[in-house]
Amino acid sequence: MTTAASAWRDEQAFADELARRAGALLLRSYGRVERISRKSKRDVVTEVDYASERLVLDAVRAAYPHDAMLAEESGHHEHHRPGGMASGRTWVVDPLDGTVNYANGIPYFCVSIALVTAERPLMGVVYDPSRDDCYAAVADGPAQLNGQPVHASAKKALGDFVVSLAIIGRGGIGRERTIGREIRIPRRMGSAALSLAYVGSGRFDAFVQNGGLSLWDVAASGLIAERAGATVSDLHGGRWWDLERRSATVSIVAAPQPHHGELLRLLAAARTGVRTRR
């Protein structure tokens, strides 16, 4: 899927094959989940999450024993296992993003696998087993969907945008309405990783979430959106990648230029209560 020039072509080929294996595991149990546990007020975890994560982590340990790992369900960063972080690289894994959708039979979920350093993601794969769609990118190459280059939206007017939009916290509904007035329509799909990857192919014109995300939600998909030509930042226009960020504290704004700046201004106005006009 990658060009011969990529420094991470072997890792991407490995992640692509591994994500497809994990996706096949998810599909085998789709509609037949036996155990669902509550993780938080709005999130759940199933036995399939754990099985998918074990599959991915065991394969990474075997293939790249000197790399560290950060995974959602095991909830730990393996800095201290034998060889961990000797390479300065970390595999960031979400074995099933969109678990609520999955558990309810809604076919919008994915497997996300990324290879990162403290400075930046190097490689990312997001696999949607329901559609057999594999989004991928490397830091020195283009974003791809099923092996073909893809690009962020080329729409000229923000008013035509379909945006993955989730403004959480107190006053979120009002702030979503403020932004919603300036775009065609917002959508909240239930898998941040897949929705952010959609920005890379133009299926979503932009992605906005003001917090509540974790590194495993954005490591692969943020790189995919960026390599597809979108500008990706945090809520204030700063760097979106920080390996030291705590879970559920990441914010992302991803959109093609110049609309990225427009969305940042709308977000600032929404926070201060300033009314905007299209």
C-alpha positions in Angstrom: 0.0 0.0 0.0 2.9 2.4 0.5 5.5 3.6 -1.9 9.0 2.1 -1.9 10.4 5.4 -0.6 8.5 5.3 2.7 10.7 4.7 5.7 7.8 2.8 7.4 6.5 0.7 4.5 7.2 -2.5 6.4 5.4 -1.3 9.5 2.4 -0.2 7.4 2.1 -3.5 5.6 2.3 -5.2 9.0 -0.4 -2.9 10.5 -2.6 -3.3 7.5 -2.6 -7.1 7.7 -3.0 -7.0 11.5 -5.9 -4.6 11.4 -7.7 -6.8 8.9 -7.2 -9.8 11.1 -8.6 -7.9 14.1 -11.5 -6.7 11.9 -12.3 -10.2 10.8 -12.4 -11.2 14.5 -14.9 -8.3 15.1 -17.1 -9.4 12.3 -17.3 -13.0 13.5 -18.8 -11.8 16.8 -20.9 -9.0 15.3 -24.5 -9.3 16.5 -23.5 -12.0 19.0 -21.9 -10.1 21.9 -22.4 -12.0 25.1 -20.8 -9.7 27.7 -21.1 -6.0 27.8 -19.6 -4.0 30.8 -20.0 -0.3 31.5 -16.8 1.7 31.3 -18.3 5.0 32.0 -21.7 6.8 31.9 -21.7 6.7 28.1 -19.2 4.0 27.2 -19.0 0.3 27.3 -16.5 -2.5 26.7 -17.2 -6.1 25.4 -15.2 -9.3 25.5 -14.6 -8.7 21.8 -12.7 -5.5 22.6 -10.3 -7.5 24.8 -10.0 -10.3 22.3 -9.1 -7.9 19.5 -6.6 -6.1 21.6 -4.9 -9.3 22.6 -4.6 -10.3 19.0 -3.0 -7.0 18.0 -0.7 -6.6 21.0 0.6 -10.2 20.8 1.5 -9.7 17.2 3.2 -6.4 17.9 5.2 -7.9 20.7 6.4 -10.7 18.5 7.3 -8.6 15.5 8.7 -5.5 17.2 9.9 -6.5 20.7 11.9 -3.3 21.2 8.9 -1.0 20.7 6.5 0.1 23.4 2.7 -0.1 23.3 -0.2 2.0 24.4 -3.6 0.4 24.2 -7.1 1.4 25.2 -8.5 -1.6 27.1 -5.3 -2.7 28.9 -5.0 0.9 29.9 -1.2 1.0 30.2 1.8 2.3 28.4 4.4 -0.5 28.3 7.5 1.6 28.9 9.0 -0.8 31.4 8.6 -4.2 29.8 11.9 -5.8 28.6 13.0 -3.8 25.5 10.1 -1.4 25.8 10.9 2.1 24.4 14.4 1.0 23.5 13.6 2.2 20.0 11.8 5.4 21.0 8.7 4.1 19.2 5.2 3.3 20.5 2.4 1.4 18.9 -0.9 3.0 19.8 -3.9 0.7 19.5 -7.7 1.0 19.7 -8.9 -2.6 19.1 -12.5 -1.5 18.6 -13.4 2.2 18.3 -17.2 2.6 18.3 -18.0 -0.2 20.8 -21.5 1.2 21.6 -22.3 1.1 17.9 -20.8 -2.4 17.6 -22.7 -3.8 20.6 -26.0 -2.3 19.3 -25.6 -3.7 15.7 -24.7 -0.3 14.1 -22.1 -0.9 11.4 -19.9 2.1 12.2 -16.8 1.0 14.1 -13.1 0.4 13.3 -9.7 -0.9 14.3 -7.0 1.7 14.7 -3.3 1.0 14.8 -0.6 3.7 14.8 3.2 3.8 15.2 4.3 7.0 16.9 7.2 8.8 18.6 7.0 11.6 21.2 7.3 14.1 18.3 4.7 12.8 15.8 2.8 9.8 14.4 4.9 7.9 11.8 2.3 5.5 10.5 -1.4 5.0 10.9 -4.0 2.5 9.8 -7.8 2.7 10.4 -9.7 -0.3 9.2 -13.5 -0.4 8.8 -14.5 -4.1 8.6 -18.1 -3.4 7.8 -17.1 -1.7 4.5 -13.8 -3.5 4.1 -12.2 0.0 3.9 -8.6 0.5 5.0 -7.4 4.1 5.5 -3.7 4.4 5.9 -0.9 7.0 5.9 2.8 7.4 6.6 4.5 10.6 7.7 6.5 10.6 4.4 3.8 9.7 2.0 0.2 10.3 0.9 -3.0 9.2 2.7 -4.7 6.2 1.0 -8.0 4.4 1.0 -7.7 0.8 -0.1 -4.3 1.6 -1.7 -5.4 4.6 -3.7 -4.5 8.2 -2.8 -7.2 10.3 -1.2 -7.6 14.0 -0.4 -9.5 16.2 2.0 -12.6 18.0 0.9 -12.2 20.6 -1.9 -15.5 22.4 -1.1 -15.2 26.1 -1.4 -17.9 27.2 1.1 -18.1 26.3 4.8 -21.9 26.5 4.3 -21.7 23.3 2.3 -19.7 21.4 4.9 -20.9 18.1 6.6 -19.0 18.1 9.8 -18.4 15.4 12.5 -19.1 17.7 15.4 -19.1 16.9 19.1 -19.0 19.8 21.6 -19.0 18.2 25.0 -19.3 19.7 28.5 -21.6 22.3 29.9 -23.2 24.5 27.2 -22.3 22.0 24.5 -25.7 21.9 22.8 -25.8 25.7 22.5 -22.2 25.8 21.1 -23.0 23.1 18.6 -26.0 25.1 17.4 -23.7 28.2 17.0 -21.4 26.2 14.7 -24.3 24.3 13.1 -25.8 27.5 11.8 -22.7 28.1 9.7 -22.4 24.6 8.1 -24.7 22.4 6.1 -25.2 19.8 8.8 -23.4 18.2 11.8 -23.1 14.5 12.4 -22.1 12.6 15.5 -21.4 9.0 14.4 -19.9 7.2 17.5 -16.4 6.4 16.3 -14.0 9.3 16.5 -11.2 7.4 14.8 -13.3 6.5 11.8 -14.9 9.9 11.5 -11.5 11.7 11.6 -10.2 9.2 8.9 -13.3 10.2 6.8 -11.8 13.7 6.7 -8.9 12.2 4.8 -11.2 11.0 2.0 -13.6 13.9 2.0 -16.5 11.9 3.3 -16.6 14.4 6.2 -15.5 17.9 5.3 -14.2 18.5 8.8 -14.0 17.1 12.3 -14.5 19.1 15.5 -14.4 17.8 19.1 -13.5 20.0 22.0 -12.2 17.3 24.3 -13.0 13.8 25.5 -10.6 12.1 23.0 -7.6 9.9 23.8 -4.4 9.2 22.0 -5.7 6.0 20.6 -8.7 7.8 19.0 -6.5 10.2 17.0 -3.0 8.8 16.5 -3.7 7.0 13.2 -6.7 9.0 12.0 -5.1 12.4 12.7 -2.1 11.4 10.6 -4.4 10.2 7.8 -6.3 13.5 7.7 -3.1 15.5 7.8 -1.4 13.6 5.0 -4.6 14.0 2.9 -4.2 17.7 3.0 -6.3 18.7 6.0 -5.0 21.1 8.7 -5.1 19.3 12.0 -4.8 21.1 15.4 -6.1 21.2 18.9 -9.0 23.4 19.8 -6.9 26.5 19.9 -4.9 26.0 16.7 -1.9 24.4 18.5 -0.2 21.0 18.0 -2.6 18.1 18.0 -0.1 15.4 18.9 1.3 15.0 22.4 2.2 11.6 23.6 2.0 12.7 27.2 -1.6 13.7 27.1 -3.9 12.0 29.6 -6.8 10.0 28.4 -10.0 11.9 27.4 -8.3 15.3 27.3 -7.5 15.5 23.6 -9.3 18.0 21.4 -9.1 18.0 17.6 -10.1 20.4 14.8 -9.4 19.0 11.3 -10.4 20.7 8.1 -9.0 21.9 4.8 -7.5 25.4 4.6 -8.8 28.1 4.7 -11.8 26.6 6.5 -9.8 25.4 9.4 -9.2 29.0 10.5 -12.9 29.7 10.0 -13.8 26.8 12.3 -11.4 28.0 15.0 -13.0 31.4 14.9 -16.4 29.9 15.2 -15.3 27.8 18.2 -13.8 30.9 19.9 -17.0 32.8 19.3 -19.1 30.0 20.6 -17.0 29.9 23.8 -17.5 33.6 24.4 -21.1 33.7 23.3 -20.5 36.0 20.3 -23.2 35.6 17.6 -21.8 34.8 14.1 -23.5 35.3 10.8 -23.1 33.2 7.7 
